[in-house]
Amino acid sequence: MTTHKYDMGIIGNCAYLALVDKQANINWMCWPKFDSSFIFGTLLDDEKGGGFSVKPEWENFTSEQKYLYNTNVLETTFHCEDGSYKVIDFAPRFFNYDRAYKPLMLFRKVIPISGNPRIVVSCEPRGNYGEVIPKKIFGSSHMRFEDLQQQVRLTTDIPLNFIDKETAFVLNKTKYMCLSYGVPLEGPLEETTNVFLDKTIKYWHKWVKSTSTEHFRQDQVIRSALTLKLHQYQDTGAIIAAATTSLPEFPGSTRNWDYRYCWIRDAHYTLKALNDLSHFQILETYAGFIQNVALNEQGRFHPLYKIGISGEPDEKILPLKGYLGEKPVRIGNQAFEHTQNDVYGQVLVTLLPLFTDKRLLSNDQSGLRDLVMHCLRMIEETMQEPDNGLWEFRGVSQYHSYTFLFHWAGAKAGMKIAEMLGDAQMQDLATRLAGDSEDMIESCFEEERGVYTQAKGSKNLDASLLQLINMGYLDPTSERAKTHMKALEDELRTESGLFYRYIHEDDFGKPESTFLICAFWYVEALARMNRVEEAIKIFDHLVDKGSNHLGLLSEDVHEATGSQWGNFPQLYSHVGLINAAFTISRKVDKAIFL
């Protein structure tokens, strides 16, 4: 089997995201929001998906991609028989009148480098996941696409007839394109593109300068931080798991899911990364999203939410070809309906910095007392209740160790919040729940192997059990932590240090690929256990094997081939990289990395 990599980069401005492949085709872009229908969806169907490409006339060419240094501005360079050229793609983002300017506009700048390259430009947007082919209306220097939710307009200095008929032409000077949704471009095309490009580059440079990093693998941490930022929908503060849907975890697995939503379970890990990176504004807006979710719920919380908070992401199957023919193509996510009782502890851990971190603007959070008490009472109510667990088993409920771990972590956070508020009732409840949670975790311990199992009464292991070490439940230097780790390594670790989520059968059979976030959890645990040299070696292997040509990480990696699979780029993997890098940095002297 050949190695499969995702040969594409991501651009965005916290209002939308787009994927650009090495042929300079926008093969995935949803408008107007992350979880809207795609407007370009070649990734999932080369016929119904439309596309927006700038390709050479002849097929005999090579291309390479890179990001402009410390930015989310993408450059694709082509070397053809008749010359060379490059395409610069960006989503404008900068501050204007003290506000973040992030319009629904995509800019493309096509620059000749040498010779007389002949190129073909095609722009074919689609609506309702490929079911709507918009009508084209031609203006003097623009093309309007109607019958979509709002007007989409392509403003360009390329002859419109060439684009409409996909006619090859000589690129003898720089050409410009702006695709807009709703509000069209009103300024001069060339000047606006260049001004917006310059301001966007400066914005990202300033953003990176304000990012706290250690010396350890700084390049990878910065790229992961830039990727994390793109996955935040700034309007509500939601952070999605990935930009895509239905990229398979492995060929033939049918594990094709829609990840364009915000999972409560990711909050703890994402907020930890943001705290380490010192991006407190994102932290506050994300915590605000979680607060709004929680305040809108009167009883149980759902595991995930749409980025606009309201509405259910109903799961359905679309009549599309699928990525590389892999079906089904799903939108929505049935996990919304699952019972995942770890969410209450995660909300409490998410809220904790708002009470305790003096770097945040305001620490007067007394108004959140009712929310904290609600979460603690829900932990109390669900303590003896089985759930679907972190891995979202469909139709299987168990008493999961990971759920009890977050009951424990949430109760500990509740104790600290109670101390800050001087609330004796909250303190008593949280203290009692912390003790009850410990009892439930210990009920999952198997003496024979010296390991905590996936669930009470189960023999199965899974990689989430690494978090007993990383979250401080187990002392990393203790004998129990060592025997626990060895059992997990023996069953779930690959030769190279990759980690399976689990190896037992679930609703869809046995997993074929390893889960990249689990391997970063493993690296983090190794560092905490003072196995730092191993942690560094495996960290570097994960980056090498799990990254594409731009340093972007997938959800899954196949051990035998090093292939990337799953939705892409996977924010969970990038957050795992950041957290593992900071853990290593804090364990050893910086001089090691120089």
C-alpha positions in Angstrom: 0.0 0.0 0.0 1.3 3.4 -1.0 1.6 6.3 1.5 -1.3 8.7 1.4 -0.9 12.3 2.4 -3.2 15.2 2.3 -1.5 17.4 -0.3 -3.3 20.6 0.6 -3.1 23.6 2.9 -5.6 25.6 4.9 -6.4 29.3 4.8 -9.0 31.3 6.7 -9.8 34.3 8.8 -12.0 33.0 11.7 -15.1 33.6 9.6 -14.5 30.8 7.0 -12.0 28.1 6.1 -10.8 26.8 2.8 -8.5 24.0 1.6 -6.2 24.6 -1.3 -4.5 21.6 -3.0 -1.1 21.5 -4.8 -2.9 22.2 -8.1 -4.1 25.5 -6.6 -7.7 24.2 -6.6 -10.0 25.4 -3.8 -11.3 21.9 -3.2 -13.2 22.5 0.1 -14.8 25.7 1.3 -18.1 26.2 3.2 -19.9 29.5 3.1 -21.1 31.5 5.0 -20.1 29.4 8.1 -17.8 26.5 8.9 -20.8 24.1 9.0 -22.7 25.5 6.0 -23.0 23.7 2.7 -19.8 23.7 0.7 -19.5 26.2 -2.1 -16.5 24.2 -3.4 -16.5 20.5 -2.7 -14.2 18.8 -5.2 -12.7 17.0 -2.2 -15.9 14.9 -1.9 -17.1 14.8 -5.5 -15.2 15.9 -8.6 -18.4 16.4 -10.5 -21.0 17.8 -8.1 -18.4 19.6 -6.0 -17.5 22.4 -8.4 -14.1 24.0 -7.7 -12.0 27.0 -8.2 -8.7 26.2 -9.9 -5.7 28.0 -11.4 -3.9 25.2 -13.3 -1.3 25.0 -16.1 -2.7 24.2 -19.6 -0.5 21.1 -19.9 -0.5 18.2 -17.4 3.3 17.9 -17.3 4.2 20.2 -14.4 5.4 20.1 -10.8 4.2 22.2 -8.0 5.1 23.0 -4.4 3.4 24.8 -1.5 4.5 26.8 1.4 3.1 29.3 3.9 4.6 32.8 3.9 6.7 32.9 7.0 4.6 32.8 10.2 1.3 33.4 8.4 -1.7 31.6 7.1 -1.1 33.0 3.6 -0.5 30.1 1.2 1.7 30.2 -1.9 1.6 27.5 -4.6 4.3 27.6 -7.2 4.1 25.8 -10.6 7.0 24.8 -12.9 5.7 24.0 -16.4 7.1 23.3 -19.8 6.4 26.9 -20.9 7.4 28.8 -17.7 6.6 29.1 -14.1 4.1 31.1 -11.9 2.8 31.2 -8.4 -0.6 31.6 -6.8 -1.0 33.4 -3.5 -4.2 32.6 -1.6 -5.4 34.3 1.5 -8.5 35.2 3.5 -8.1 38.8 4.7 -7.8 39.4 8.4 -6.6 42.5 10.2 -7.7 45.2 12.6 -9.7 48.1 11.2 -11.2 50.7 13.5 -10.2 48.6 16.5 -12.2 45.7 15.2 -11.2 42.4 13.5 -11.9 42.8 9.8 -12.7 39.3 8.5 -14.9 39.6 5.4 -16.3 36.7 3.5 -13.8 37.2 0.7 -11.2 35.0 -0.9 -8.3 36.7 -2.7 -6.1 35.0 -5.3 -3.0 36.7 -6.7 -1.5 34.9 -9.8 2.1 36.0 -10.5 4.3 35.0 -13.5 7.8 34.1 -12.6 9.5 33.0 -15.8 8.7 32.2 -19.4 5.2 32.4 -20.8 3.1 30.0 -18.9 -0.3 29.3 -20.2 -2.9 28.8 -17.5 -6.6 27.8 -17.2 -8.8 29.4 -14.6 -12.1 27.8 -13.6 -14.6 29.0 -11.0 -17.6 26.8 -10.5 -19.4 27.3 -7.1 -22.2 25.0 -6.0 -25.0 25.2 -3.5 -26.8 22.7 -1.2 -24.0 20.2 -1.2 -23.8 20.1 -5.0 -27.5 20.1 -5.8 -27.6 23.7 -6.9 -25.7 24.9 -10.0 -25.9 28.7 -9.9 -26.8 30.9 -12.8 -24.0 33.1 -14.1 -24.6 36.8 -14.7 -21.8 38.8 -16.4 -20.9 42.3 -15.5 -18.1 44.5 -16.9 -15.4 43.1 -14.7 -17.2 40.6 -12.6 -19.3 37.4 -12.7 -22.2 36.9 -10.4 -23.5 33.5 -9.3 -27.1 33.6 -8.4 -29.6 31.0 -6.9 -27.3 30.5 -3.9 -28.2 31.7 -0.3 -26.7 35.1 -1.1 -25.0 36.6 -4.1 -21.5 35.2 -4.8 -19.4 37.4 -7.0 -16.0 36.9 -8.7 -14.3 40.2 -9.4 -11.2 39.9 -11.6 -9.0 41.4 -14.3 -8.9 38.1 -16.2 -11.2 38.1 -19.3 -14.5 36.6 -18.0 -14.9 34.6 -21.2 -11.7 32.8 -20.5 -12.9 31.8 -17.1 -16.4 30.9 -18.3 -15.2 28.7 -21.1 -12.0 27.5 -19.2 -9.9 28.8 -22.0 -6.1 28.7 -21.7 -4.3 32.1 -21.8 -0.7 33.4 -21.5 0.0 34.7 -18.0 2.2 37.7 -19.0 1.4 39.9 -16.0 0.1 39.5 -12.5 -3.7 38.8 -12.3 -6.1 39.2 -9.4 -9.3 37.6 -8.3 -11.6 38.3 -5.4 -14.5 35.9 -4.7 -17.1 37.5 -2.3 -20.2 36.3 -0.5 -23.0 38.8 0.1 -21.2 42.1 0.2 -19.1 42.5 -3.0 -15.7 44.1 -3.4 -16.2 47.8 -3.9 -12.6 49.1 -4.1 -10.1 48.8 -6.9 -9.2 45.2 -7.4 -5.4 45.3 -7.7 -4.8 47.9 -5.0 -7.3 46.3 -2.6 -5.7 42.9 -3.0 -2.2 44.2 -2.4 -3.2 46.3 0.6 -5.3 43.5 2.2 -2.4 41.1 1.6 0.1 43.3 3.2 -2.2 44.0 6.2 -3.0 40.3 6.6 0.7 39.3 6.6 1.4 41.9 9.2 -1.6 40.8 11.3 -0.3 37.2 11.4 3.3 38.3 12.1 2.0 40.4 15.1 -0.1 37.5 16.3 2.8 35.1 16.2 5.0 37.6 18.1 2.3 37.7 20.9 2.4 33.8 21.1 4.3 32.4 24.0 6.5 29.4 23.0 9.4 27.6 24.4 12.5 26.7 22.4 11.5 23.1 21.9 10.4 22.5 18.3 9.2 26.1 18.0 8.4 25.9 14.3 5.9 23.1 14.8 4.3 24.8 17.8 3.8 28.0 15.8 2.3 26.2 12.9 0.0 24.3 15.2 -1.0 27.6 17.0 -1.7 29.3 13.6 -3.9 26.3 12.7 -5.7 26.4 16.0 -6.5 30.0 15.5 -8.1 29.3 12.1 -10.5 26.8 13.6 -12.1 29.4 15.9 -15.4 30.8 14.7 -14.9 34.3 16.1 -18.6 35.4 16.0 -19.6 32.9 18.8 -16.2 31.8 20.1 -16.8 28.1 19.0 -13.7 26.1 18.0 -14.4 23.2 15.6 -12.7 19.8 15.6 -11.8 20.0 11.9 -12.8 21.9 8.7 -14.0 18.8 6.9 -16.5 16.0 6.9 -16.4 12.4 5.7 -12.6 12.0 5.2 -12.3 8.3 6.3 -10.4 7.1 9.3 -9.2 4.3 7.0 -10.2 3.1 3.5 -13.3 0.9 3.7 -13.9 1.6 7.3 -17.1 3.6 6.8 -15.9 5.7 9.8 -16.6 8.9 7.9 -17.8 11.7 10.3 -18.6 15.3 10.2 -16.2 17.3 12.4 -17.4 20.8 11.7 -18.8 21.3 15.2 -17.6 22.2 18.7 -17.1 19.3 21.1 -17.3 20.1 24.8 -14.8 17.3 25.5 -12.1 19.2 23.6 -12.5 22.2 25.9 -10.0 21.1 28.5 -7.2 20.3 26.1 -7.8 23.3 23.8 -7.9 25.8 26.7 -4.7 24.3 28.2 -3.0 25.0 24.9 -4.4 28.5 24.6 -3.3 29.3 28.2 0.2 28.1 27.4 0.3 30.1 24.2 -0.9 33.2 26.1 -3.8 33.9 23.7 -6.2 34.9 26.4 -8.7 36.6 24.1 -9.3 33.3 22.3 -9.5 31.6 25.7 -12.0 34.0 27.0 -14.2 33.9 23.9 -14.1 30.1 23.8 -14.9 29.9 27.5 -17.8 32.4 26.6 -19.1 29.9 24.1 -19.1 27.1 26.6 -20.8 29.4 29.1 -23.5 30.3 26.6 -24.0 26.6 25.8 -24.3 25.7 29.4 -26.6 28.6 30.3 -29.0 27.6 27.4 -29.3 24.1 28.8 -31.6 23.4 31.7 -30.6 19.8 32.3 -28.2 17.6 30.4 -25.5 18.9 28.1 -24.9 17.5 24.7 -21.4 16.3 23.7 -21.2 18.7 20.8 -22.8 21.8 19.4 -23.2 23.7 16.2 -21.0 26.8 16.0 -24.1 29.0 16.3 -25.0 27.1 19.5 -28.7 26.6 18.5 -30.0 23.8 16.3 -29.3 20.1 16.2 -26.7 18.7 13.7 -29.0 16.0 12.4 -26.9 13.3 10.7 -27.8 12.4 7.1 -26.1 10.8 4.2 -25.5 12.7 0.9 -25.5 11.3 -2.6 -21.9 12.3 -3.3 -19.0 10.1 -4.6 -16.9 10.6 -1.4 -13.2 11.2 -0.9 -11.4 8.8 -3.2 -14.7 7.0 -3.5 -15.0 6.4 0.2 -18.7 6.4 1.3 -20.9 7.3 3.1 -20.7 11.1 2.9 -22.2 12.3 6.1 -23.3 15.7 7.3 -24.4 16.3 10.9 -23.3 14.1 13.7 -25.5 11.6 15.6 -23.1 11.9 18.6 -25.1 15.0 19.5 -27.7 12.6 20.9 -25.2 10.5 23.0 -25.0 10.5 26.7 -21.4 11.6 27.6 -21.3 12.5 31.3 -17.8 13.7 31.3 -19.0 17.0 29.8 -20.0 18.4 33.2 -16.4 18.1 34.6 -15.1 19.6 31.4 -17.3 22.6 31.7 -16.1 23.1 35.3 -12.4 22.8 34.2 -13.2 25.2 31.4 -14.7 27.8 33.8 -11.9 27.5 36.4 -9.4 30.0 34.9 -12.1 32.6 34.8 -12.1 32.5 38.6 -8.4 31.9 39.3 -6.2 33.3 36.5 -5.2 36.9 37.4 -4.1 37.6 33.8 -7.7 37.6 32.6 -9.5 40.9 32.4 -12.1 40.2 35.1 -12.2 37.6 37.9 -15.6 38.7 39.2 -17.5 35.6 38.1 -19.9 35.4 41.1 -22.8 35.4 38.5 -21.6 31.9 37.3 -22.3 30.3 40.7 -25.6 28.7 39.5 -23.8 27.2 36.5 -21.1 25.7 38.7 -23.6 24.3 41.1 -25.6 22.9 38.2 -22.6 21.0 36.8 -21.7 19.7 40.2 -25.2 18.4 40.7 -25.2 16.8 37.3 -22.0 15.0 38.3 -23.8 13.8 41.4 -26.8 12.7 39.4 -24.8 10.8 36.8 -22.1 9.3 39.0 -23.8 5.9 39.0 -25.0 6.1 35.3 -23.3 4.4 32.3 -22.6 6.5 29.2 -21.3 6.3 25.6 -17.9 7.5 26.6 -15.2 9.6 25.0 -15.0 7.4 21.9 -18.7 7.8 21.3 -19.6 4.1 21.1 -22.9 3.8 19.3 -25.4 1.6 21.2 -22.9 0.7 24.0 -23.1 2.2 27.5 -20.5 1.5 30.2 -19.1 2.9 33.4 -16.1 4.6 31.8 -12.9 5.4 33.7 -12.5 8.5 31.6 -15.9 9.8 32.6 -15.1 9.3 36.3 -11.7 11.0 35.7 -13.5 14.2 34.6 -16.0 13.9 37.4 -12.9 14.0 39.6 -11.2 16.8 37.8 -14.5 18.8 37.7 -15.0 18.3 41.4 -11.5 19.4 42.1 -12.1 22.5 40.0 -15.4 23.1 41.9 -13.4 23.0 45.2 -11.1 25.7 43.9 -14.0 27.8 42.6 -15.8 27.4 45.9 -12.7 28.6 47.8 -12.6 31.7 45.5 -16.3 32.4 46.1 -16.2 31.6 49.8 -19.1 29.2 49.2 -19.3 26.5 51.9 -22.2 24.6 50.4 -20.4 24.3 47.0 -17.2 23.3 48.8 -18.9 20.5 50.7 -20.6 19.2 47.6 -17.4 19.4 45.4 -15.3 17.7 48.1 -17.8 14.8 48.5 -17.9 14.4 44.7 -14.1 14.3 44.4 -14.1 11.4 46.9 -17.0 9.6 45.2 -15.2 10.0 41.8 -12.0 8.4 43.2 -14.0 5.4 44.4 -15.5 5.0 40.9 -12.1 5.3 39.2 -10.7 2.7 41.6 -13.5 0.4 40.8 -12.0 0.2 37.3 -8.6 -1.0 38.5 -7.6 -4.5 37.6 -5.2 -6.0 40.1 -3.9 -8.8 37.9 -2.4 -6.5 35.3 -2.0 -3.5 37.5 -3.9 -1.3 35.1 -7.1 0.8 35.0 -9.4 -0.5 32.3 -11.7 1.3 29.9 -14.7 0.7 32.1 -15.8 -1.0 35.3 -15.9 -4.7 34.7 -14.3 -4.5 31.3 -10.9 -6.1 30.3 -10.5 -3.6 27.4 -7.9 -0.8 27.5 -7.9 2.5 25.7 -5.6 5.4 25.3 -7.7 7.8 27.2 -6.4 6.0 30.3 -3.1 7.9 29.7 -4.9 10.9 31.1 -4.9 9.4 34.6 -1.2 10.3 34.5 -1.4 13.6 32.6 -4.2 15.0 34.6 -2.5 14.3 38.0 -4.8 11.5 39.3 -1.8 9.2 39.3 1.6 10.3 40.6 3.8 10.0 37.5 6.6 8.6 39.7 4.5 6.0 41.5 4.7 2.3 40.9 1.0 2.2 40.1 1.6 4.7 37.3 4.5 2.6 35.9 2.5 -0.7 35.8 -0.5 1.2 34.4 1.7 2.7 31.6 3.4 -0.6 30.8 0.1 -2.4 30.3 -1.1 0.4 28.0 2.2 0.3 26.0 2.1 -3.5 25.7 -1.4 -3.4 24.2 -1.8 -0.1 22.4 1.6 1.2 21.4 3.1 0.5 18.0 6.8 -0.2 17.3 7.4 3.5 16.4 5.5 5.0 19.3 2.1 5.6 17.7 -0.9 4.7 19.8 -4.2 3.1 19.0 -7.3 4.5 20.7 -8.2 0.9 21.4 -7.8 -2.5 19.6 -11.1 -4.2 20.4 -14.0 -4.3 18.1 -16.6 -1.5 18.2 -19.7 -0.9 16.1 -17.6 -0.7 12.9 -15.1 -3.5 13.6 -11.5 -3.1 14.7 -9.7 0.2 14.1 -7.0 0.1 11.4 -5.3 3.4 12.0 -3.7 4.9 15.1 -5.1 8.1 16.6 -2.6 10.9 16.6 -3.8 12.8 19.7 -3.3 9.6 21.7 0.4 9.4 20.7 0.8 13.0 21.9 -0.9 12.0 25.2 1.7 9.3 25.4 4.6 11.7 24.8 3.2 14.0 27.5 2.9 11.1 29.9 6.5 9.9 29.2 7.8 13.4 29.9 5.9 13.6 33.2 7.4 10.2 34.2 10.9 11.6 33.5 11.3 9.5 30.4 12.2 12.6 28.5 14.6 11.3 25.9 11.9 8.8 24.8 9.4 11.6 24.7 11.5 13.7 22.5 12.3 10.9 20.1 8.7 9.9 19.7 7.6 13.5 19.4 9.9 14.0 16.5 8.7 10.8 14.9 5.1 11.8 15.2 5.7 15.2 13.6 7.7 13.5 10.8 5.2 10.7 10.1 1.9 12.5 10.9 2.5 15.8 9.0 2.0 16.7 5.4 4.3 18.9 3.4 3.1 22.0 5.3 3.3 20.6 8.8 -0.4 20.0 9.0 -1.6 17.0 11.0 -4.4 14.5 10.3 -6.6 12.7 12.8 -5.3 9.2 12.1 -2.0 7.8 11.0 -1.5 4.2 9.6 1.5 2.6 11.2 2.7 0.5 8.3 2.6 3.2 5.6 2.7 6.5 7.5 -0.5 7.5 5.7 -2.7 10.3 6.9 -6.4 9.6 7.3 -9.4 11.1 9.0 -10.6 14.6 8.9 -8.0 17.3 8.1 -6.4 19.2 9.5 -7.4 17.8 12.8 -7.3 20.4 15.5 -7.2 17.8 18.3 -3.8 16.6 16.9 -2.4 20.1 16.8 -3.6 20.8 20.3 -2.0 17.6 21.4 1.3 18.6 19.8 1.3 22.0 21.6 0.5 20.4 25.0 3.2 17.7 24.6 5.8 20.3 23.5 5.2 22.5 26.5 5.3 19.5 28.9 8.7 18.5 27.5 9.9 22.0 27.7 9.1 22.2 31.4 10.9 19.0 32.2 14.3 19.7 30.8 16.8 22.5 30.3 16.2 24.5 27.1 19.9 24.0 26.1 19.0 20.5 25.0 17.1 21.8 22.0 19.6 24.3 20.7 
